[in-house]
């Protein structure tokens, strides 16, 4: 009985080894269609891998229009029509800006300036230092931050509501080296009131719409990858 059991066991072992050997011989063969092991750190597109010239170009952050064709002088004259008289210092400065950055457009700049104007006025009223820091030069930010701190120490709060920005126009431009500056005059309507710690109005009116004129100067370094213009000077206009 024991001998019969041993022979049967041996036969099953031999069969098992044979089956495993056959499976390994089949699964271990390459057909030429296998995918290489995936590298989780590699890009899926081989054209974007480091060392590939196309990859180096695709990784470059470009300013809009930085590689565009330079507009001809006669086209620039048309671009400044209604903004700056030909031959004036302002027209010459705008031409220099466009020579450095062909994508520069007065209409687009003014739309951005209006957005920045509303954001800055609103952030100042709310004491939003973080927003102001991203939109102001260091010197202007320090002045705004000081005014906010003094207001907070007095326990005052400012309520400001934009009714409209009626007009935004370029009134000056200058280029010194790579530093460009553009002066914009804003005509807006606001509702603004300052309340003390008790809630009483100490300045302005929560019900009156007032006309406000501001002259702000924006600046940026031409060719800089950061497309933002920072507020570098403010004054009340007439």
ZAKEKE-866023 format. One record per residue: x, y, z of N, C-alpha, C in turn; residue in one letter. Coordinates in steps of 0.1 Angstrom, whole numbers, plus 2048, in hexadecimal, padded with zeros to 3 digits. Layout:
REM ZAKEKE-866023
XYZXYZXYZA/...
***
This chain:
REM ZAKEKE-866023
8087F480080080080080980D800X/81380C80881C8178098248197FCX/82880D7F582F80E7E98268157DEX/8198107DE8108167D480E8257D5X/80D82A7E280C8387E48188407E0X/82483A7E28318417DE8328427CFX/82E8387C882F8387B98258427B3X/8198427B980F84C7B481385A7B7X/81985D7C281E86A7C682986F7BCX/8328667B983D8697B083886C7A2X/82E86579E828867790822875790X/81B87979A81588779B81F89279BX/82A88F7A28358997A383B89B795X/83D89078E84389178183A899777X/82D89677882489D76F8238AC772X/8248AF77F8238BD78382F8C577EX/83B8BF77F8478C577A8478C776BX/8418BD7648408BE7568378CA752X/82B8CB7588228D67558288E3758X/82E8E57638358F276783F8F675CX/8478EC7588528EE74E84C8F3741X/8408ED73D83A8F17308348FF731X/82E90273C82891073E83391A73EX/83E91774484992174584F923737X/85091872F85691972284D921719X/84092171B837929712837937717X/83493A72483394772984094F729X/84B94872885894F72885D95371AX/85694F71085A9527028559606FFX/85D9686F785A9756F38549756E5X/84A97C6E284397B6D58479886CCX/84E9926D385199E6CC8479A96CEX/83B9A66D48309AF6D682F9B46E4X/8389B06ED8379B46FB83B9C36FDX/8349CA7068379D87098429D8713X/84B9E27128569E371C8519E7729X/8589E47348539E77428519F6743X/8469FA749843A0974A84CA0F755X/851A1B751859A2375A850A2E75FX/84CA2E76C842A37771848A46771X/855A4776F85BA5576F85DA5A761X/85AA5275785DA56749850A5C744X/851A65739846A6A733840A60729X/833A6072782DA5771D831A5A70FX/833A6770C837A6B6FF846A6C6FEX/84CA636F685BA626F5860A6F6F0X/859A776E885DA836E385FA8E6EDX/85AA8C6FA85BA96704866A9270EX/86EA8770C878A83715884A8D715X/88AA8E721896A977228A0A92718X/8A7A9C7128B1A9A7088ACA9A6FAX/89EA996F8898A9B6EB897AAA6E8X/89BAAF6DD89AABD6DA88CAC26DAX/882ABA6D6874ABE6D7870AC06E5X/875AB86EE871AB96FC876AC6702X/883AC96FE888AD6704880AE26FFX/87BAE26F3873AED6EE866AED6F5X/85FAE16F7852AE16FD852AE570BX/85EAE471285FAE7720861AF6722X/864AFD718867B0C71985AB1371BX/859B1C72584DB2472884EB3171FX/845B32716846B3E70D83CB48710X/83FB5570F835B6071082DB5F703X/820B63704818B636F881EB6D6EEX/820B676E2825B6F6D7834B726D8X/83BB6B6E184AB6E6E3851B6A6D7X/84DB606CF854B5C6C384DB606B7X/843B696B883CB6E6AC844B776A4X/83FB7A698846B8368F844B92695X/84FB9969384EBA7697846BB068EX/83DBB7693834BBF68B83CBCA684X/838BCD67883FBD867083BBE5677X/844BF0675841BFD67B834C03677X/830C0166A823C07666817C0066DX/819BF367080EBEC67880EBF1686X/819BF468C819BFA699812C0769AX/814C0F69080DC1C6907FEC1A690X/7F9C106897EBC0D68A7E7C08698X/7F0C0069E7ECBFA6AB7EAC056B6X/7F2C106B47F1C1B6BF7E6C256BBX/7DFC236B07D5C2D6AB7CBC2F6B6X/7C9C3C6BA7BFC3F6C47C5C3E6D2X/7D2C3A6D37D8C386E17E4C416E2X/7ECC426D87F8C4A6D97FBC506CBX/7FEC5D6CB801C646BF80EC5F6B9X/810C5D6AC81CC596A7828C626AAX/833C5D6AD83FC656B0840C6A6BEX/835C686C6836C6D6D483EC636DDX/843C676E884AC5E6F1842C526F5X/835C546F782CC496FB82CC3E6EFX/82AC436E382AC3A6D7837C336D6X/842C3A6D884FC336D7851C296E2X/84CC2B6EE84DC216F8845C156F6X/839C176F1830C0C6ED836C046E2X/83DC0A6D9843C036CE84FBFB6D3X/856C006DD861BF86E385CBEC6EAX/851BEE6F184BBE26F8847BD86EFX/841BDB6E383CBD26D9848BCB6D2X/853BD36D085EBCD6CA864BC16D3X/863BC46E0868BB96E985EBAE6EBX/851BB16EA847BA76EC83CBA96E2X/83DBA36D6834BA66CB825BA36CEX/822B9B6D9814B986DC80EBA36E4X/815BAD6E880FBB86F0804BBF6E8X/7F9BC16EE7EDBC86E77E8BD26F1X/7E6BDE6ED7E0BE86F77D3BE46FCX/7CABDF6F47BCBDC6F97BDBD1703X/7C5BC77017C7BBC70B7CDBC1717X/7D7BCA7167DDBCF7227D3BD772BX/7CBBDF7247C2BE772C7B7BDF732X/7B3BD472C7A9BCB7337B0BC573FX/7BCBC173E7C3BBC74A7C5BC6754X/7C8BD27507C9BDD75A7BCBE0762X/7B1BDF75B7A4BE27617A1BD776CX/7A5BCA7687A3BBF7717ACBC177EX/7B8BC577B7C2BC77867BDBD378FX/7B8BDD7897B3BE97917A8BE579AX/79EBDD795793BD979E798BD07A9X/7A1BC67A57A6BBD7AF7AEBC47BAX/7B6BCE7B67BEBD57C07B6BDD7CAX/7ACBE57C47A4BED7CC79BBE47D6X/796BD97D178EBD07D9797BCA7E4X/7A3BC57E07ABBBF7EA7B0BC87F5X/7B2BD57F17B6BDF7FB7ABBE1805X/79FBE2800793BE4809792BD9812X/794BCD80E792BC181679EBBD81EX/7A9BC481C7B6BC18237BCBB481FX/7BABB18127BFBA480C7CEBA6808X/7D7BA48117E5BA780F7EAB9D804X/7E6B918057EBB877FB7E9B8A7EDX/7DDB8F7EA7DAB937DC7E2B9F7D8X/7E3BA97E17EABB57DE7F9BB27DCX/7FFBA97E380DBA67E2810BA17D4X/807B9A7CD809B947C0807B9F7B5X/801BAA7B87FEBB47AE805BC17AFX/80CBC37BB813BD07BD822BCE7BEX/829BD97BB838BD97BD83ABD97CCX/846BD67D084ABD67DE847BE37E5X/84BBEE7DF849BFB7E583ABFE7E7X/832BFC7DC824BFF7DD81DBF67E7X/821BE97E781BBE07F081DBE47FFX/829BE980282DBED80F824BF9813X/821C0280A818C0D80D80AC09810X/805C008077F7BFB8097F6BF3816X/800BEA819800BE2825800BEB831X/808BF6831808BFF83C7FBC0583FX/7F4C098347E7C0F8357DDC0583BX/7DDBF98367D4BEF83B7D6BEC84AX/7E3BEB84E7E6BE985C7E1BF4865X/7E3C018617DEC0C8697CFC0C86AX/7C9C0885F7BAC0785F7B5BFD869X/7BCBF18697B8BE68727BABEA880X/7C5BF18837C8BF68917BDBFF896X/7B7C0788D7ACC1089179FC08891X/79FBFC88D792BF488D789BF8882X/78EBFE877786C0286C785BF8861X/77ABF885A778BEF84E773BF7843X/777BF3837773BFB82B76ABF2822X/75FBF881E756BF1815756BF7807X/75ABF07FD75BBF67F0754BED7E6X/74CBF37DD745BEC7D3747BF37C6X/74CBEC7BB74EBF17AE740BF27A7X/73DBFE7A2731C0079A735BFE78BX/740C04787745C0377A753C09778X/75AC0476E766C0B76A763C1175CX/761C1E75C75CC25750766C26745X/773C2774A77DC2974078BC26745X/793C2073D7A1C1E7407A9C21734X/7B2C2A7357BAC2F7297C9C3072DX/7D1C2D7237DFC2F7247E2C3E723X/7EAC4372D7EDC5272C7FCC5472CX/804C4972C812C4A72C819C3D72BX/825C3C72682DC3072583CC34724X/844C2B72A852C2D72A85AC2072BX/865C1F72486EC1372587CC18728X/881C1273388FC15737896C07738X/89FC0572F8A5BF772F89BBED72BX/899BE373488FBD9732882BDC73BX/882BE7742877BEA74B86DBF3744X/861BEE742857BF673B84CBFA746X/847C0674483DC0C74C832C12743X/825C0F74881AC15741811C1B74BX/80DC28748804C2F7517F6C2F74CX/7ECC2B7557DEC2A7517D6C3275AX/7CCC3A7547C3C4175C7B5C3A75CX/7B0C387687A4C3176A799C3B76EX/78DC3A768781C4176C777C37770X/773C3777D76AC2D782760C3278BX/756C2A78E74BC2E79874BC247A3X/74CC297AF74DC207BB743C247C5X/740C1A7CE739C1D7DA742C197E5X/747C227ED750C1F7F874DC26805X/74FC1E81074DC2481D756C1D827X/75BC25830764C2083B75CC21848X/75CC1684F755C1585C75FC13867X/75CC19873765C1787F761C0B886X/767C08891765BFC899756BFA89DX/74FC0589F741C048A3738C02897X/73DC0388B735C0287F730C0F879X/733C1A87F72FC2787A738C2B86EX/732C31865739C36859741C4285CX/74EC4185A757C4D85D75DC53850X/75AC4C84575FC52838757C4C82DX/754C5482274CC4F81773DC4C81BX/736C45812728C42814725C3480EX/71DC2C815719C1F81070EC20805X/709C2C8036FEC2E7FA702C377EDX/70DC3E7EE710C477E471AC417DAX/717C447CD721C407C272AC4C7BFX/737C497C0740C547BD749C527B1X/74CC5C7AA755C5B79F764C5C7A4X/76CC5379F77AC527A4783C52798X/78DC5A799798C5A78E7A5C56794X/7ABC4C78F7B8C477947C2C46788X/7CFC4A78B7D9C487817E3C3F786X/7E4C337807EDC287857F8C2577BX/804C2278080FC1E777812C0F779X/812C0876E815BFA76E823BF7768X/82ABEE76D837BEB76783ABDC767X/843BD875E848BCB75D855BCA756X/85DBC0758869BBE750867BB7743X/86ABBD738868BB772B870BAB729X/869BA0724870B9472286FB8A72EX/86AB8F739868B8774585DB7C742X/85FB70747855B66745848B6974CX/849B7075783CB7475E836B7F756X/829B7D751823B8774881CB92750X/81CB9175D815B9B76581CBA9766X/813BB3765818BC1768815BC4776X/81EBCA77D81CBCE78C819BDD78DX/811BE079680EBEE799819BF47A1X/820BFF79B82CC047A1829C137A6X/81EC197A381BC267A880CC297A6X/807C317B07F9C367AF7F8C447B2X/7EEC4B7AC7EBC597B07DDC5B7ACX/7D7C657B47C9C687B17C9C727A5X/7C0C6F79B7C0C7778F7B5C82790X/7B5C8A7867ABC957857A3C93779X/
***
